[in-house]
Amino acid sequence: MNLPSSSTTLANCTPKLGLLQRNTLGIESYAEQAIVISKSEQIPLLLQDIKAHGLPWQVLGGGSNVVLPSVLPGITLLIDIAGKEVLSSDRTETLIRVGAGEHWHDFVQWTLAQGFPGMENLALIPGTVGASPIQNIGAYGLEVAHFIENVQAFDTEKNGFVTLSNRECEFAYRDSYFKQNPNRFIITQVTFKLPKAWAPKLTYAELAKQFSNQSPTPLEIFNAVCAIRSSKLPDPKVLGNAGSFFQNPIVSEAQCTELANQYPAIVSFPDAVGQRKLAAGWLIDQCGFKGKRIGPVGVYDKQALVLVNYGGGSAQDILGLAKQIQDKVQETFGVQLQIEPNIF
Ligand SMILES: Cc1cc2nc3c(=O)[nH]c(=O)nc-3n(C[C@H](O)[C@H](O)[C@H](O)COP(=O)(O)OP(=O)(O)OC[C@H]3O[C@@H](n4cnc5c(N)ncnc54)[C@H](O)[C@@H]3O)c2cc1C
């Protein structure tokens, strides 16, 4: 029988769904119960049912920024809401509303094909559009916050759909209101605002070098970003990973100067006034972890910021290695590394 989507309940869940193909770290995991959410109208009644039964629940997008346990308890909502709609386009900007389940990279590629440039530096980041605001994804000198007009979500505290403006999302470096309030919002759609005025963003050294004395097109930048990323990061289909496993720590100018006196080669970038961002990969590399393997997991040999799963590694293996790295970096540099992926 074809039920209307608004009548989705616990009875529609699939038991014991394997998640090995749904997390890029390649951890063998399964959801006790899982359900595909392809329409936002499915959410209210389902959440009501979940709450009535006192069950735990969580949301999974593309699984590219999570560390999963061997069993995900309760109900796992697999977000698959599709759709891209140009709401308006005038001489100054284009507004586009996108379903949370759309694939991020495909969406970026689509914007360029439609003649709406701007997000080319964010090409090839894995995952879904709906997850992009959670940690305010960023790369090569740009963050998604720059392009988000608002975010539509089901607020499980208010029991209703809400729209959060860009300001209300409280975006910061790899952070947002959603990340600060875990398991409160189920993001259903994101509206992007792409300005018509375009200029290449080439602050990242490798892009600047490649296009010195040139005026690249958005597509040329898109292709360059894809090529650089492919040469530096392991393909999760080949080697399990969740991209950068640690955030770049932000320290005061004073602490950075002190560290630079002791370690003249330390890599840092300007951040907010009076602060600098340290390259976490450099710190980890100096502690001798690059390429190190411990059982089924290890540190990628081309980029110390990436932890990899050679196969059969569990959350415990990954988090055990992460703890060793955090302790050593703390002991050596007096800097605390924060884990970037979400630990379920
Ligand atoms: C090879 C590789 C490279 C990467 N490079 C970058 C990079 O350059 N920059 C960067 O910022 N990140 C990067 N990442 C991390 C990752 O791609 C992003 O964080 C991405 O946004 C995660 O999307 P996802 O759909 O896979 O989310 P998931 O991993 O499924 O989920 C991540 C978190 O978001 C929550 N979530 C997901 N969807 C929703 C929703 N619809 N509503 C509410 N909550 C939701 C989940 O509950 C979880 O807490 C990389 C990852 C990999 C594997």
PDBQT file of the ligand as one rigid body, heavy atoms in Angstrom, charges set to zero:
ROOT
HETATM    1  C1  LIG A 401      37.744  12.878   1.872  1.00  0.00    +0.000 C 
HETATM    2  C2  LIG A 401      36.990  13.914   2.692  1.00  0.00    +0.000 A 
HETATM    3  C3  LIG A 401      37.279  15.249   2.533  1.00  0.00    +0.000 A 
HETATM    4  C4  LIG A 401      36.599  16.223   3.279  1.00  0.00    +0.000 A 
HETATM    5  N1  LIG A 401      36.919  17.537   3.104  1.00  0.00    +0.000 NA
HETATM    6  C5  LIG A 401      36.274  18.489   3.803  1.00  0.00    +0.000 A 
HETATM    7  C6  LIG A 401      36.589  19.870   3.599  1.00  0.00    +0.000 A 
HETATM    8  O1  LIG A 401      37.426  20.231   2.775  1.00  0.00    +0.000 OA
HETATM    9  N2  LIG A 401      35.930  20.777   4.345  1.00  0.00    +0.000 N 
HETATM   10  C7  LIG A 401      34.969  20.429   5.253  1.00  0.00    +0.000 A 
HETATM   11  O2  LIG A 401      34.393  21.319   5.899  1.00  0.00    +0.000 OA
HETATM   12  N3  LIG A 401      34.644  19.133   5.457  1.00  0.00    +0.000 NA
HETATM   13  C8  LIG A 401      35.267  18.168   4.759  1.00  0.00    +0.000 A 
HETATM   14  N4  LIG A 401      34.956  16.840   4.962  1.00  0.00    +0.000 N 
HETATM   15  C9  LIG A 401      33.914  16.485   5.939  1.00  0.00    +0.000 C 
HETATM   16  C10 LIG A 401      32.505  16.256   5.318  1.00  0.00    +0.000 C 
HETATM   17  O3  LIG A 401      32.586  16.104   3.945  1.00  0.00    +0.000 OA
HETATM   18  C11 LIG A 401      31.540  17.388   5.646  1.00  0.00    +0.000 C 
HETATM   19  O4  LIG A 401      31.455  17.616   7.025  1.00  0.00    +0.000 OA
HETATM   20  C12 LIG A 401      30.128  17.112   5.100  1.00  0.00    +0.000 C 
HETATM   21  O5  LIG A 401      29.332  18.276   5.221  1.00  0.00    +0.000 OA
HETATM   22  C13 LIG A 401      29.425  15.953   5.822  1.00  0.00    +0.000 C 
HETATM   23  O6  LIG A 401      28.247  15.663   5.095  1.00  0.00    +0.000 OA
HETATM   24  P1  LIG A 401      27.482  14.298   5.274  1.00  0.00    +0.000 P 
HETATM   25  O7  LIG A 401      26.208  14.402   4.531  1.00  0.00    +0.000 OA
HETATM   26  O8  LIG A 401      28.362  13.163   4.919  1.00  0.00    +0.000 OA
HETATM   27  O9  LIG A 401      27.175  14.335   6.837  1.00  0.00    +0.000 OA
HETATM   28  P2  LIG A 401      27.216  13.102   7.861  1.00  0.00    +0.000 P 
HETATM   29  O10 LIG A 401      28.614  12.643   8.011  1.00  0.00    +0.000 OA
HETATM   30  O11 LIG A 401      26.199  12.101   7.508  1.00  0.00    +0.000 OA
HETATM   31  O12 LIG A 401      26.763  13.841   9.191  1.00  0.00    +0.000 OA
HETATM   32  C14 LIG A 401      27.592  14.792   9.816  1.00  0.00    +0.000 C 
HETATM   33  C15 LIG A 401      26.806  15.405  10.983  1.00  0.00    +0.000 C 
HETATM   34  O13 LIG A 401      25.732  16.174  10.463  1.00  0.00    +0.000 OA
HETATM   35  C16 LIG A 401      24.481  15.671  10.939  1.00  0.00    +0.000 C 
HETATM   36  N5  LIG A 401      23.551  15.771   9.813  1.00  0.00    +0.000 N 
HETATM   37  C17 LIG A 401      23.732  15.305   8.548  1.00  0.00    +0.000 A 
HETATM   38  N6  LIG A 401      22.683  15.642   7.775  1.00  0.00    +0.000 NA
HETATM   39  C18 LIG A 401      21.824  16.315   8.576  1.00  0.00    +0.000 A 
HETATM   40  C19 LIG A 401      20.536  16.918   8.384  1.00  0.00    +0.000 A 
HETATM   41  N7  LIG A 401      19.922  16.900   7.192  1.00  0.00    +0.000 N 
HETATM   42  N8  LIG A 401      19.918  17.513   9.448  1.00  0.00    +0.000 NA
HETATM   43  C20 LIG A 401      20.522  17.536  10.663  1.00  0.00    +0.000 A 
HETATM   44  N9  LIG A 401      21.718  16.989  10.903  1.00  0.00    +0.000 NA
HETATM   45  C21 LIG A 401      22.368  16.391   9.881  1.00  0.00    +0.000 A 
HETATM   46  C22 LIG A 401      24.731  14.244  11.384  1.00  0.00    +0.000 C 
HETATM   47  O14 LIG A 401      23.819  13.866  12.387  1.00  0.00    +0.000 OA
HETATM   48  C23 LIG A 401      26.165  14.356  11.891  1.00  0.00    +0.000 C 
HETATM   49  O15 LIG A 401      26.154  14.870  13.214  1.00  0.00    +0.000 OA
HETATM   50  C24 LIG A 401      35.611  15.840   4.220  1.00  0.00    +0.000 A 
HETATM   51  C25 LIG A 401      35.310  14.479   4.377  1.00  0.00    +0.000 A 
HETATM   52  C26 LIG A 401      35.996  13.521   3.628  1.00  0.00    +0.000 A 
HETATM   53  C27 LIG A 401      35.653  12.067   3.779  1.00  0.00    +0.000 C 
ENDROOT
TORSDOF 0
